[in-house]
Amino acid sequence: MVFSFLTILIGTTPAMQAAVNSRLGHYTKTPFLASAISFCLGSLFLLIALYLTGDHIGFDLSVFQSRPWWLWTAGITGAFSLTVNVLVFPKLGSIQTALLPIVDQIIMGLTIDQFGLFNAPVSQIKLIKVVGVLFVIAGMLLTVLFGSKISVLKFPLNPNMLGSS
């Protein structure tokens, strides 16, 4: 149950991260520097976490020779997605910047599970999964294509709600 809660909780971070990094990109005048600063701070956080948990920072260099090549793409894909978020957030806004990658993550997750890519356990696509993905795609299309045109509820924005004055 704790792991499920943590997994749900991390769902808040991409939208927040996109907004914060976009603002950082505005101040630094380049998305690449904003992403570099973000990754440096993230690395510092992880080094502190490693220290506090007593985990080792080093690893055997033979890992580079004995593991699949694609294992080393994780940092590149993370930097790519963070930098793209910094670039698109000012143009698309928060909901689209958060929603579009989530839909793609679900589709890619199905693909990885179906074929066991990256040594993941195989989990065959079933009709219920396809129906679920179609609902997610329909929701994404409604939100992206019609979200700004249909207004059911309007809430006045109170700047004090966010702690700013």
DSSP file with accessible surface (Angstrom, degrees, kcal/mol):
  #  RESIDUE AA STRUCTURE BP1 BP2  ACC     N-H-->O    O-->H-N    N-H-->O    O-->H-N    TCO  KAPPA ALPHA  PHI   PSI    X-CA   Y-CA   Z-CA
    1    1 A M     >        0   0  192      0, 0.0     4,-2.3     0, 0.0     5,-0.2   0.000 360.0 360.0 360.0 -39.8    0.0    0.0    0.0
    2    2 A V  H  >  +     0   0  103      1,-0.2     4,-2.7     2,-0.2     5,-0.2   0.917 360.0  50.4 -62.4 -41.9    2.9    2.4    0.8
    3    3 A F  H  > S+     0   0  165      1,-0.2     4,-2.4     2,-0.2    -1,-0.2   0.888 109.2  51.2 -66.2 -37.4    4.5    1.7   -2.6
    4    4 A S  H  > S+     0   0   74      2,-0.2     4,-2.4     1,-0.2    -1,-0.2   0.929 110.9  48.5 -63.9 -43.0    1.2    2.4   -4.3
    5    5 A F  H  X S+     0   0  130     -4,-2.3     4,-2.9     1,-0.2    -2,-0.2   0.932 111.8  48.8 -62.8 -44.9    0.8    5.7   -2.5
    6    6 A L  H  X S+     0   0   82     -4,-2.7     4,-2.3     1,-0.2    -1,-0.2   0.901 110.4  51.8 -62.0 -39.6    4.4    6.7   -3.3
    7    7 A T  H  X S+     0   0   93     -4,-2.4     4,-0.5     2,-0.2    -1,-0.2   0.909 112.1  45.4 -64.4 -41.3    3.8    5.8   -7.0
    8    8 A I  H >< S+     0   0  128     -4,-2.4     3,-1.3     1,-0.2     4,-0.3   0.923 110.6  55.3 -65.8 -41.9    0.7    8.0   -7.0
    9    9 A L  H >< S+     0   0   85     -4,-2.9     3,-1.9     1,-0.3     4,-0.4   0.885 100.0  58.2 -60.4 -38.6    2.5   10.8   -5.2
   10   10 A I  H >< S+     0   0  104     -4,-2.3     3,-1.0     1,-0.3    -1,-0.3   0.706  88.4  77.4 -69.2 -13.2    5.3   10.9   -7.9
   11   11 A G  T <X S+     0   0   50     -3,-1.3     4,-0.5    -4,-0.5    -1,-0.3   0.749  88.1  58.5 -63.8 -21.9    2.6   11.6  -10.4
   12   12 A T  H <> S+     0   0   73     -3,-1.9     4,-1.6    -4,-0.3    -1,-0.2   0.767  92.9  70.1 -76.6 -22.8    2.6   15.2   -9.1
   13   13 A T  H <> S+     0   0   69     -3,-1.0     4,-3.5    -4,-0.4     5,-0.3   0.854  87.0  58.1 -72.3 -37.0    6.2   15.8   -9.9
   14   14 A P  H  > S+     0   0   47      0, 0.0     4,-2.6     0, 0.0    -1,-0.2   0.936 110.6  43.6 -60.7 -43.0    6.3   15.9  -13.7
   15   15 A A  H  X S+     0   0   30     -4,-0.5     4,-2.1     2,-0.2    -2,-0.2   0.927 118.3  44.7 -66.3 -42.8    3.8   18.8  -13.9
   16   16 A M  H  X S+     0   0  116     -4,-1.6     4,-2.8     2,-0.2     5,-0.3   0.932 113.9  50.1 -64.6 -43.9    5.6   20.6  -11.1
   17   17 A Q  H  X S+     0   0   82     -4,-3.5     4,-2.9     1,-0.2     5,-0.3   0.909 109.7  50.8 -62.6 -41.3    9.0   19.9  -12.6
   18   18 A A  H  X S+     0   0    2     -4,-2.6     4,-2.1    -5,-0.3    -1,-0.2   0.925 113.3  45.3 -62.8 -43.4    7.9   21.1  -16.0
   19   19 A A  H  X S+     0   0   37     -4,-2.1     4,-2.0     2,-0.2    -2,-0.2   0.941 117.1  43.4 -66.0 -46.8    6.6   24.4  -14.6
   20   20 A V  H  X S+     0   0   97     -4,-2.8     4,-2.5     1,-0.2    -2,-0.2   0.934 116.2  46.5 -67.0 -45.6    9.6   25.0  -12.4
   21   21 A N  H  X S+     0   0    7     -4,-2.9     4,-2.7    -5,-0.3    -1,-0.2   0.854 109.2  55.7 -67.8 -32.4   12.2   24.0  -15.0
   22   22 A S  H  X S+     0   0   10     -4,-2.1     4,-2.0    -5,-0.3    -1,-0.2   0.927 109.5  46.1 -63.1 -43.0   10.4   26.1  -17.6
   23   23 A R  H  X S+     0   0  120     -4,-2.0     4,-2.1     2,-0.2    -2,-0.2   0.917 111.8  51.7 -65.4 -40.3   10.7   29.2  -15.3
   24   24 A L  H  X S+     0   0   46     -4,-2.5     4,-2.6     1,-0.2     6,-0.2   0.917 108.5  51.7 -61.6 -41.0   14.4   28.3  -14.7
   25   25 A G  H  X>S+     0   0    8     -4,-2.7     4,-1.3     1,-0.2     5,-0.5   0.869 107.0  53.8 -62.4 -35.9   14.9   28.1  -18.5
   26   26 A H  H  <5S+     0   0   99     -4,-2.0    -1,-0.2     1,-0.2    -2,-0.2   0.924 112.7  43.1 -62.9 -44.1   13.3   31.6  -18.8
   27   27 A Y  H  <5S+     0   0  158     -4,-2.1    -2,-0.2     1,-0.2    -1,-0.2   0.860 118.5  42.7 -71.9 -36.7   15.8   33.0  -16.2
   28   28 A T  H  <5S-     0   0   32     -4,-2.6    -1,-0.2    -5,-0.2    -2,-0.2   0.592 100.9-134.5 -85.2 -12.9   18.8   31.2  -17.6
   29   29 A K  T  <5S+     0   0  166     -4,-1.3    -3,-0.2    -5,-0.2    -4,-0.1   0.553  79.2  73.4  71.8   9.1   17.8   32.0  -21.2
   30   30 A T     >< -     0   0   44     -5,-0.5     4,-1.8    -6,-0.2     5,-0.1  -0.946  68.0-147.3-152.8 132.1   18.6   28.4  -22.4
   31   31 A P  H  > S+     0   0   26      0, 0.0     4,-2.4     0, 0.0     5,-0.2   0.806 100.3  59.4 -67.3 -26.5   16.7   25.1  -21.8
   32   32 A F  H  > S+     0   0  142      2,-0.2     4,-2.4     1,-0.2     5,-0.1   0.910 106.4  44.7 -71.2 -41.5   20.0   23.3  -21.7
   33   33 A L  H  > S+     0   0   84      2,-0.2     4,-2.9     1,-0.2     5,-0.2   0.914 112.6  52.9 -67.5 -39.7   21.5   25.2  -18.8
   34   34 A A  H  X S+     0   0    0     -4,-1.8     4,-2.4     1,-0.2    -2,-0.2   0.931 111.9  45.6 -59.3 -44.8   18.2   24.9  -17.0
   35   35 A S  H  X S+     0   0    4     -4,-2.4     4,-2.8     2,-0.2    -1,-0.2   0.900 111.8  51.9 -65.4 -40.4   18.3   21.1  -17.5
   36   36 A A  H  X S+     0   0   48     -4,-2.4     4,-2.5     2,-0.2    -2,-0.2   0.925 110.6  47.8 -63.0 -44.1   21.9   20.9  -16.4
   37   37 A I  H  X S+     0   0   59     -4,-2.9     4,-2.6     2,-0.2     5,-0.2   0.936 112.3  50.3 -60.7 -44.4   21.2   22.8  -13.2
   38   38 A S  H  X S+     0   0   23     -4,-2.4     4,-2.5    -5,-0.2    -2,-0.2   0.926 112.3  46.1 -60.5 -45.0   18.2   20.5  -12.6
   39   39 A F  H  X S+     0   0   81     -4,-2.8     4,-2.7     2,-0.2    -1,-0.2   0.875 111.1  52.6 -68.3 -35.9   20.3   17.4  -13.1
   40   40 A C  H  X S+     0   0   86     -4,-2.5     4,-2.5     2,-0.2    -2,-0.2   0.938 111.8  45.5 -64.1 -44.2   23.1   18.8  -10.9
   41   41 A L  H  X S+     0   0  110     -4,-2.6     4,-2.4     2,-0.2    -2,-0.2   0.897 113.3  50.6 -65.7 -38.6   20.7   19.5   -8.1
   42   42 A G  H  X S+     0   0   32     -4,-2.5     4,-2.4    -5,-0.2    -2,-0.2   0.909 110.2  49.9 -63.6 -40.3   19.2   16.0   -8.6
   43   43 A S  H  X S+     0   0   62     -4,-2.7     4,-2.7     2,-0.2    -2,-0.2   0.914 109.6  50.9 -64.5 -41.1   22.6   14.4   -8.5
   44   44 A L  H  X S+     0   0   96     -4,-2.5     4,-2.4     2,-0.2     5,-0.2   0.932 109.6  50.8 -61.4 -44.5   23.4   16.3   -5.3
   45   45 A F  H  X S+     0   0  140     -4,-2.4     4,-2.5     1,-0.2    -2,-0.2   0.928 112.0  47.3 -57.5 -45.0   20.2   15.1   -3.8
   46   46 A L  H  X S+     0   0  103     -4,-2.4     4,-2.8     2,-0.2    -2,-0.2   0.882 109.4  52.6 -68.4 -37.7   21.0   11.5   -4.7
   47   47 A L  H  X S+     0   0   81     -4,-2.7     4,-2.3     2,-0.2    -1,-0.2   0.913 111.0  47.8 -63.3 -40.4   24.6   11.7   -3.4
   48   48 A I  H  X S+     0   0   86     -4,-2.4     4,-3.0     2,-0.2    -2,-0.2   0.926 112.0  50.0 -64.8 -42.4   23.2   12.9   -0.1
   49   49 A A  H  X S+     0   0   34     -4,-2.5     4,-2.1     1,-0.2     6,-0.3   0.908 109.8  50.7 -62.9 -41.6   20.6   10.1   -0.1
   50   50 A L  H  X>S+     0   0   49     -4,-2.8     5,-1.4     2,-0.2     4,-0.8   0.926 112.8  46.6 -60.2 -44.6   23.4    7.5   -0.8
   51   51 A Y  H ><5S+     0   0  189     -4,-2.3     3,-0.8     1,-0.2    -2,-0.2   0.943 112.7  48.5 -62.9 -47.7   25.4    8.9    2.1
   52   52 A L  H 3<5S+     0   0  131     -4,-3.0    -1,-0.2     1,-0.3    -2,-0.2   0.815 114.5  45.4 -66.3 -30.6   22.5    8.9    4.5
   53   53 A T  H 3<5S-     0   0   91     -4,-2.1    -1,-0.3    -5,-0.2    -2,-0.2   0.547 109.8-121.2 -89.1  -8.1   21.5    5.4    3.6
   54   54 A G  T <<5 +     0   0   56     -4,-0.8    -3,-0.2    -3,-0.8    -4,-0.1   0.597  60.2 149.6  80.3   9.7   25.0    4.1    3.8
   55   55 A D      < -     0   0   99     -5,-1.4     2,-0.3    -6,-0.3    -1,-0.2  -0.405  51.2-104.9 -73.9 156.0   25.0    2.9    0.2
   56   56 A H        -     0   0  169      1,-0.1    -1,-0.1    -2,-0.1    -5,-0.0  -0.585  18.5-157.3 -83.6 142.1   28.2    2.8   -1.8
   57   57 A I  S    S+     0   0  108     -2,-0.3    -1,-0.1     2,-0.0    -2,-0.0   0.840  70.5  72.9 -85.2 -34.6   28.7    5.5   -4.4
   58   58 A G        -     0   0   61      1,-0.0     2,-0.3     3,-0.0    -2,-0.1  -0.235  57.8-171.7 -80.8 165.7   31.3    3.5   -6.5
   59   59 A F        -     0   0  124     -2,-0.0     2,-0.3     0, 0.0    -2,-0.0  -0.977  37.1 -85.0-151.0 160.8   30.8    0.6   -8.8
   60   60 A D    >   -     0   0  109     -2,-0.3     3,-2.0     1,-0.1     4,-0.2  -0.491  31.0-140.0 -70.8 127.6   33.0   -1.8  -10.7
   61   61 A L  T >  S+     0   0  124      1,-0.3     3,-1.5    -2,-0.3     4,-0.4   0.715  96.0  76.7 -64.0 -17.7   34.0   -0.4  -14.1
   62   62 A S  T >> S+     0   0   46      1,-0.3     4,-2.0     2,-0.2     3,-1.0   0.709  75.2  79.7 -66.5 -15.1   33.6   -3.8  -15.7
   63   63 A V  H <> S+     0   0   33     -3,-2.0     4,-0.9     1,-0.3    -1,-0.3   0.868  85.7  59.6 -57.4 -34.3   29.9   -3.1  -15.5
   64   64 A F  H <4 S+     0   0  104     -3,-1.5    -1,-0.3    -4,-0.2    -2,-0.2   0.819 111.4  39.3 -64.9 -28.5   30.4   -1.0  -18.6
   65   65 A Q  H <4 S+     0   0  173     -3,-1.0    -1,-0.2    -4,-0.4    -2,-0.2   0.771 117.6  45.4 -91.4 -27.0   31.7   -4.0  -20.5
   66   66 A S  H  < S+     0   0   69     -4,-2.0    -2,-0.2     2,-0.1    -1,-0.1   0.354  98.4  75.4-106.0   8.2   29.4   -6.7  -19.3
   67   67 A R  S  < S-     0   0  134     -4,-0.9     5,-0.1    -5,-0.2     0, 0.0  -0.806  90.4 -83.8-118.7 159.4   25.9   -5.0  -19.5
   68   68 A P    >   -     0   0   48      0, 0.0     3,-1.4     0, 0.0     4,-0.4  -0.289  35.3-124.5 -62.1 146.2   23.6   -4.2  -22.4
   69   69 A W  G >  S+     0   0  194      1,-0.3     3,-1.4     2,-0.2     4,-0.1   0.830 106.6  63.4 -58.7 -37.3   24.4   -1.0  -24.3
   70   70 A W  G >  S+     0   0   60      1,-0.3     3,-1.6     2,-0.2    -1,-0.3   0.694  84.3  76.7 -67.9 -15.4   20.8    0.4  -23.8
   71   71 A L  G X  S+     0   0   74     -3,-1.4     3,-0.8     1,-0.3    -1,-0.3   0.841  91.3  55.3 -61.4 -29.5   21.3    0.4  -20.0
   72   72 A W  G <  S+     0   0   98     -3,-1.4     4,-0.4    -4,-0.4    -1,-0.3   0.400  88.1  77.5 -88.5   3.2   23.4    3.6  -20.4
   73   73 A T  G <>  +     0   0   47     -3,-1.6     4,-2.9     1,-0.2     5,-0.3   0.582  68.4  90.0 -86.5  -7.5   20.7    5.5  -22.3
   74   74 A A  H <> S+     0   0   64     -3,-0.8     4,-2.3    -4,-0.3     5,-0.2   0.906  87.8  45.9 -58.9 -45.2   18.8    6.3  -19.1
   75   75 A G  H  > S+     0   0   50     -3,-0.3     4,-2.5     2,-0.2    -1,-0.2   0.894 113.4  50.2 -65.8 -37.2   20.6    9.5  -18.4
   76   76 A I  H  > S+     0   0  122     -4,-0.4     4,-2.7     2,-0.2    -2,-0.2   0.934 111.4  47.3 -67.6 -44.1   20.3   10.7  -22.0
   77   77 A T  H  X S+     0   0   79     -4,-2.9     4,-2.5     1,-0.2     5,-0.2   0.889 112.7  50.3 -66.3 -36.1   16.5   10.0  -22.1
   78   78 A G  H  X S+     0   0   24     -4,-2.3     4,-2.4    -5,-0.3    -1,-0.2   0.933 112.4  45.9 -64.9 -44.9   16.0   11.7  -18.8
   79   79 A A  H  X S+     0   0   35     -4,-2.5     4,-2.5     2,-0.2     5,-0.2   0.906 112.7  51.9 -65.1 -39.2   17.9   14.8  -20.0
   80   80 A F  H  X S+     0   0  143     -4,-2.7     4,-2.7     2,-0.2     5,-0.2   0.953 111.9  44.5 -62.3 -49.1   16.1   14.8  -23.3
   81   81 A S  H  X S+     0   0   62     -4,-2.5     4,-2.3     1,-0.2    -2,-0.2   0.907 113.9  49.7 -67.0 -38.2   12.6   14.7  -21.7
   82   82 A L  H  X S+     0   0    6     -4,-2.4     4,-2.0    -5,-0.2    -1,-0.2   0.945 113.2  46.4 -63.8 -44.5   13.5   17.3  -19.1
   83   83 A T  H  X S+     0   0   16     -4,-2.5     4,-2.1     1,-0.2    -2,-0.2   0.911 111.1  51.4 -67.4 -40.0   14.9   19.7  -21.8
   84   84 A V  H  X S+     0   0   49     -4,-2.7     4,-2.9     1,-0.2     5,-0.3   0.918 108.0  53.7 -62.7 -40.2   11.9   19.1  -24.1
   85   85 A N  H  X S+     0   0   23     -4,-2.3     4,-2.2    -5,-0.2    -1,-0.2   0.913 107.7  50.2 -58.8 -42.8    9.6   19.9  -21.2
   86   86 A V  H  < S+     0   0    9     -4,-2.0    -1,-0.2     1,-0.2    -2,-0.2   0.905 114.4  45.7 -62.5 -38.7   11.4   23.2  -20.7
   87   87 A L  H  < S+     0   0   87     -4,-2.1     4,-0.3     1,-0.2    -2,-0.2   0.903 120.0  35.9 -71.0 -42.3   11.0   24.0  -24.4
   88   88 A V  H >X>S+     0   0   45     -4,-2.9     4,-3.1     1,-0.2     3,-0.9   0.755  96.0  80.0 -90.3 -22.7    7.3   23.1  -24.8
   89   89 A F  H 3X5S+     0   0   40     -4,-2.2     4,-2.4    -5,-0.3    -1,-0.2   0.904  93.5  49.1 -54.4 -46.7    5.9   24.2  -21.4
   90   90 A P  H 345S+     0   0   88      0, 0.0    -1,-0.3     0, 0.0    -2,-0.1   0.806 119.4  39.9 -64.9 -24.1    5.7   27.9  -22.4
   91   91 A K  H <45S+     0   0  173     -3,-0.9    -2,-0.2    -4,-0.3    -3,-0.1   0.836 128.6  26.3 -91.9 -36.2    4.0   27.0  -25.7
   92   92 A L  H  <5S-     0   0   68     -4,-3.1     4,-0.5     1,-0.1    -3,-0.2   0.708  98.8-135.1-100.5 -26.9    1.6   24.2  -24.6
   93   93 A G     X< -     0   0   27     -4,-2.4     4,-1.8    -5,-0.5     5,-0.2  -0.206  36.9 -61.4  90.3 176.5    1.0   24.9  -20.9
   94   94 A S  H  > S+     0   0   55      2,-0.2     4,-2.2     1,-0.2     5,-0.3   0.915 125.8  50.9 -69.1 -47.3    0.9   22.6  -18.0
   95   95 A I  H  > S+     0   0  101      1,-0.2     4,-3.1     2,-0.2     5,-0.3   0.938 115.7  40.5 -64.1 -45.1   -1.9   20.2  -18.9
   96   96 A Q  H  > S+     0   0   49     -4,-0.5     4,-2.0     2,-0.2    -1,-0.2   0.904 113.8  53.3 -70.5 -38.6   -0.6   19.4  -22.3
   97   97 A T  H  < S+     0   0    5     -4,-1.8    -1,-0.2     1,-0.2    -2,-0.2   0.862 119.5  35.9 -64.1 -32.7    3.0   19.2  -21.3
   98   98 A A  H  X S+     0   0   19     -4,-2.2     4,-1.1    -5,-0.2    -2,-0.2   0.888 119.8  46.8 -84.6 -41.5    2.1   16.7  -18.5
   99   99 A L  H  X S+     0   0   36     -4,-3.1     4,-2.3    -5,-0.3     5,-0.2   0.908 103.6  56.8 -74.2 -45.0   -0.6   14.8  -20.3
  100  100 A L  H  X S+     0   0   64     -4,-2.0     4,-2.0    -5,-0.3    -1,-0.2   0.927 109.3  45.2 -59.6 -45.9    0.9   14.0  -23.7
  101  101 A P  H  > S+     0   0   49      0, 0.0     4,-2.6     0, 0.0    -1,-0.2   0.868 110.0  56.6 -65.9 -31.3    4.0   12.3  -22.3
  102  102 A I  H  X S+     0   0   71     -4,-1.1     4,-2.2     2,-0.2    -2,-0.2   0.932 106.4  49.0 -64.5 -43.0    1.8   10.3  -19.9
  103  103 A V  H  X S+     0   0    9     -4,-2.3     4,-2.2     1,-0.2    -1,-0.2   0.942 113.5  46.9 -60.7 -44.7   -0.3    8.9  -22.8
  104  104 A D  H  X S+     0   0  104     -4,-2.0     4,-3.1     1,-0.2     5,-0.2   0.878 108.1  56.2 -66.0 -35.6    2.9    8.0  -24.6
  105  105 A Q  H  X S+     0   0  126     -4,-2.6     4,-2.7     2,-0.2    -1,-0.2   0.904 107.7  49.1 -61.8 -39.5    4.3    6.4  -21.4
  106  106 A I  H  X S+     0   0   62     -4,-2.2     4,-2.3     2,-0.2    -2,-0.2   0.938 113.1  46.0 -66.0 -44.9    1.3    4.1  -21.2
  107  107 A I  H  X S+     0   0   64     -4,-2.2     4,-2.1     2,-0.2    -2,-0.2   0.936 115.4  46.4 -64.1 -43.3    1.5    3.1  -24.9
  108  108 A M  H  X S+     0   0   80     -4,-3.1     4,-3.0     1,-0.2    -1,-0.2   0.895 109.6  55.3 -66.5 -37.2    5.3    2.5  -24.5
  109  109 A G  H  X S+     0   0   28     -4,-2.7     4,-2.7    -5,-0.2    -1,-0.2   0.911 107.5  49.0 -60.4 -42.2    4.7    0.6  -21.3
  110  110 A L  H  X S+     0   0   28     -4,-2.3     4,-2.7     2,-0.2    -1,-0.2   0.910 112.3  48.9 -61.5 -42.2    2.3   -1.7  -23.1
  111  111 A T  H  X S+     0   0   50     -4,-2.1     4,-2.1     2,-0.2     6,-0.3   0.927 111.8  48.0 -64.7 -45.5    4.8   -2.2  -25.9
  112  112 A I  H  X>S+     0   0   39     -4,-3.0     4,-1.4     1,-0.2     5,-1.3   0.936 115.4  45.4 -60.8 -45.2    7.6   -3.0  -23.4
  113  113 A D  H  <5S+     0   0   59     -4,-2.7    10,-2.6    -5,-0.2    -2,-0.2   0.901 111.1  52.9 -65.0 -42.5    5.4   -5.4  -21.5
  114  114 A Q  H  <5S+     0   0   41     -4,-2.7    -1,-0.2     1,-0.2    -2,-0.2   0.906 123.7  25.8 -61.1 -42.9    4.1   -7.1  -24.7
  115  115 A F  H  <5S-     0   0  142     -4,-2.1    -1,-0.2    -5,-0.2    -2,-0.2   0.422 101.7-121.1-105.4  -1.0    7.6   -7.9  -26.0
  116  116 A G  T ><5 -     0   0   16     -4,-1.4     3,-0.9     5,-0.3     4,-0.3   0.843  44.5-176.1  65.2  33.4    9.6   -8.0  -22.8
  117  117 A L  G > < +     0   0   65     -5,-1.3     3,-1.5    -6,-0.3    -1,-0.1  -0.253  63.6  18.6 -63.3 150.9   11.9   -5.2  -24.0
  118  118 A F  G 3  S-     0   0  104      1,-0.3    -1,-0.2     2,-0.0    -2,-0.1   0.828 134.5 -66.5  57.9  33.0   14.8   -4.2  -21.8
  119  119 A N  G <  S+     0   0  139     -3,-0.9    -1,-0.3     1,-0.2    -2,-0.2   0.732  92.5 154.2  62.3  25.0   14.5   -7.6  -20.0
  120  120 A A    <   -     0   0   28     -3,-1.5    -1,-0.2    -4,-0.3     2,-0.1  -0.498  54.9 -92.7 -76.6 152.3   11.1   -6.6  -18.5
  121  121 A P        -     0   0  109      0, 0.0     2,-0.3     0, 0.0    -5,-0.3  -0.414  46.0-111.1 -63.3 141.6    8.7   -9.4  -17.7
  122  122 A V        +     0   0   88     -6,-0.1     2,-0.4    -7,-0.1    -8,-0.2  -0.591  37.8 175.4 -77.7 132.8    6.3  -10.2  -20.5
  123  123 A S        -     0   0   46    -10,-2.6    -7,-0.1    -2,-0.3     3,-0.1  -0.898  28.4-131.2-138.7 104.0    2.7   -9.3  -20.0
  124  124 A Q        -     0   0   97     -2,-0.4     2,-0.3     1,-0.1   -10,-0.1  -0.209  23.0-107.6 -59.7 143.9    0.6   -9.9  -23.0
  125  125 A I        -     0   0   67    -15,-0.1     2,-0.3   -14,-0.1    -1,-0.1  -0.564  40.8-167.9 -71.0 130.1   -1.8   -7.2  -24.3
  126  126 A K    >>  -     0   0  121     -2,-0.3     4,-2.0    -3,-0.1     3,-0.7  -0.792  35.6-104.0-116.6 163.3   -5.4   -8.1  -23.5
  127  127 A L  H 3> S+     0   0  136     -2,-0.3     4,-2.8     1,-0.3     5,-0.2   0.881 119.7  56.6 -54.6 -41.4   -8.6   -6.5  -24.8
  128  128 A I  H 3> S+     0   0  129      1,-0.2     4,-2.4     2,-0.2    -1,-0.3   0.877 106.5  50.1 -63.0 -35.1   -9.2   -4.8  -21.4
  129  129 A K  H <> S+     0   0   57     -3,-0.7     4,-2.5     2,-0.2    -1,-0.2   0.917 110.8  49.2 -67.9 -41.2   -5.8   -3.1  -21.7
  130  130 A V  H  X S+     0   0   58     -4,-2.0     4,-2.6     2,-0.2    -2,-0.2   0.930 111.5  48.9 -63.6 -44.5   -6.5   -1.9  -25.2
  131  131 A V  H  X S+     0   0   55     -4,-2.8     4,-2.2     1,-0.2    -2,-0.2   0.927 111.3  50.6 -60.8 -44.2   -9.9   -0.5  -24.1
  132  132 A G  H  X S+     0   0   34     -4,-2.4     4,-2.2    -5,-0.2    -2,-0.2   0.924 110.7  48.2 -60.2 -43.8   -8.3    1.3  -21.2
  133  133 A V  H  X S+     0   0   18     -4,-2.5     4,-2.9     1,-0.2    -1,-0.2   0.901 108.9  54.0 -65.4 -38.9   -5.7    2.8  -23.5
  134  134 A L  H  X S+     0   0  105     -4,-2.6     4,-2.7     1,-0.2    -1,-0.2   0.900 108.6  49.4 -62.8 -37.7   -8.4    3.9  -25.9
  135  135 A F  H  X S+     0   0  152     -4,-2.2     4,-2.7     2,-0.2    -1,-0.2   0.912 111.1  49.6 -65.4 -41.0  -10.2    5.6  -23.0
  136  136 A V  H  X S+     0   0   54     -4,-2.2     4,-2.6     2,-0.2    -2,-0.2   0.932 112.4  47.4 -63.0 -44.4   -7.0    7.4  -22.0
  137  137 A I  H  X S+     0   0   47     -4,-2.9     4,-2.9     2,-0.2    -2,-0.2   0.921 111.6  50.8 -64.1 -41.5   -6.4    8.5  -25.6
  138  138 A A  H  X S+     0   0   47     -4,-2.7     4,-2.6     1,-0.2    -2,-0.2   0.923 111.3  48.4 -61.9 -42.9  -10.0    9.7  -25.8
  139  139 A G  H  X S+     0   0   31     -4,-2.7     4,-2.5     2,-0.2    -2,-0.2   0.906 111.3  50.3 -62.9 -40.4   -9.6   11.7  -22.6
  140  140 A M  H  X S+     0   0   27     -4,-2.6     4,-3.2     2,-0.2     5,-0.3   0.940 111.1  48.5 -63.6 -45.0   -6.3   13.1  -23.9
  141  141 A L  H  X>S+     0   0   79     -4,-2.9     4,-2.7     1,-0.2     5,-0.6   0.918 112.0  49.0 -63.1 -42.9   -7.9   14.2  -27.1
  142  142 A L  H  X5S+     0   0  108     -4,-2.6     4,-1.5    -5,-0.2     5,-0.5   0.930 115.9  44.0 -60.2 -44.3  -10.9   15.8  -25.3
  143  143 A T  H  X5S+     0   0   56     -4,-2.5     4,-0.9    -5,-0.2     5,-0.2   0.939 121.3  37.2 -67.0 -46.9   -8.5   17.6  -23.0
  144  144 A V  H  <5S+     0   0   29     -4,-3.2     4,-0.3    -5,-0.2    -3,-0.2   0.933 125.7  34.6 -75.6 -45.8   -6.0   18.8  -25.6
  145  145 A L  H  <5S+     0   0   91     -4,-2.7    -3,-0.2    -5,-0.3    -2,-0.2   0.847 136.6  16.6 -81.1 -34.7   -8.4   19.6  -28.5
  146  146 A F  H >X<S+     0   0   94     -4,-1.5     4,-1.8    -5,-0.6     3,-0.9   0.486  94.9  97.0-118.4  -5.6  -11.4   20.9  -26.6
  147  147 A G  T 3< S+     0   0   42     -4,-0.9    -3,-0.1    -5,-0.5    -4,-0.1   0.836  91.0  42.5 -58.5 -35.3  -10.2   21.7  -23.1
  148  148 A S  T 34 S+     0   0  112     -4,-0.3    -1,-0.3    -5,-0.2    -2,-0.1   0.660 114.5  52.1 -86.9 -12.1   -9.7   25.4  -23.9
  149  149 A K  T <4 S+     0   0  158     -3,-0.9     2,-0.5     1,-0.1    -2,-0.2   0.728 102.2  60.7 -94.8 -24.9  -13.0   25.7  -25.8
  150  150 A I     <  -     0   0  108     -4,-1.8     2,-0.5     0, 0.0    -1,-0.1  -0.912  60.8-177.8-108.9 124.8  -15.3   24.2  -23.2
  151  151 A S        +     0   0   74     -2,-0.5     3,-0.1     1,-0.1    -3,-0.1  -0.937  15.1 159.9-125.2 109.1  -15.6   25.9  -19.9
  152  152 A V  S    S+     0   0  126     -2,-0.5     2,-0.4     1,-0.3    -1,-0.1   0.871  72.9  22.0 -91.2 -47.7  -17.9   24.2  -17.3
  153  153 A L        -     0   0  126      2,-0.0     2,-0.5     0, 0.0    -1,-0.3  -0.960  64.0-162.9-124.1 138.5  -16.6   25.7  -14.1
  154  154 A K        -     0   0  175     -2,-0.4    -3,-0.0    -3,-0.1     0, 0.0  -0.986   6.0-168.5-122.3 127.0  -14.6   28.9  -13.7
  155  155 A F        -     0   0  166     -2,-0.5     2,-0.2     3,-0.0    -2,-0.0  -0.953  24.5-123.0-112.2 129.3  -12.7   29.5  -10.5
  156  156 A P        -     0   0  120      0, 0.0     2,-0.6     0, 0.0    -2,-0.0  -0.511  29.8-121.7 -68.6 136.3  -11.2   32.9   -9.8
  157  157 A L        -     0   0  135     -2,-0.2     3,-0.1     3,-0.0     0, 0.0  -0.739  23.0-163.6 -82.9 121.2   -7.5   32.6   -9.2
  158  158 A N    >   -     0   0   74     -2,-0.6     3,-2.2     1,-0.1     4,-0.4  -0.910   8.6-155.7-103.4 109.0   -6.5   33.9   -5.8
  159  159 A P  G > >S+     0   0   70      0, 0.0     5,-1.4     0, 0.0     3,-1.2   0.797  91.1  66.8 -57.5 -26.0   -2.7   34.5   -5.9
  160  160 A N  G > 5S+     0   0  112      1,-0.2     3,-1.2     3,-0.2     5,-0.1   0.724  85.5  71.7 -68.6 -18.9   -2.6   34.1   -2.1
  161  161 A M  G < 5S+     0   0  133     -3,-2.2    -1,-0.2     1,-0.3    -4,-0.0   0.802 100.0  45.9 -64.0 -28.3   -3.5   30.4   -2.5
  162  162 A L  G < 5S-     0   0  136     -3,-1.2    -1,-0.3    -4,-0.4    -2,-0.2   0.301 120.0-106.5 -99.7   6.7   -0.1   29.7   -3.9
  163  163 A G  T < 5S+     0   0   72     -3,-1.2     2,-0.3     1,-0.3    -3,-0.2   0.626  82.1 120.7  82.3   9.4    1.8   31.7   -1.2
  164  164 A S      <       0   0   61     -5,-1.4    -1,-0.3     0, 0.0    -2,-0.2  -0.783 360.0 360.0-104.6 156.5    2.6   34.6   -3.4
  165  165 A S              0   0  154     -2,-0.3    -5,-0.0    -3,-0.1     0, 0.0  -0.807 360.0 360.0-127.8 360.0    1.6   38.1   -2.8
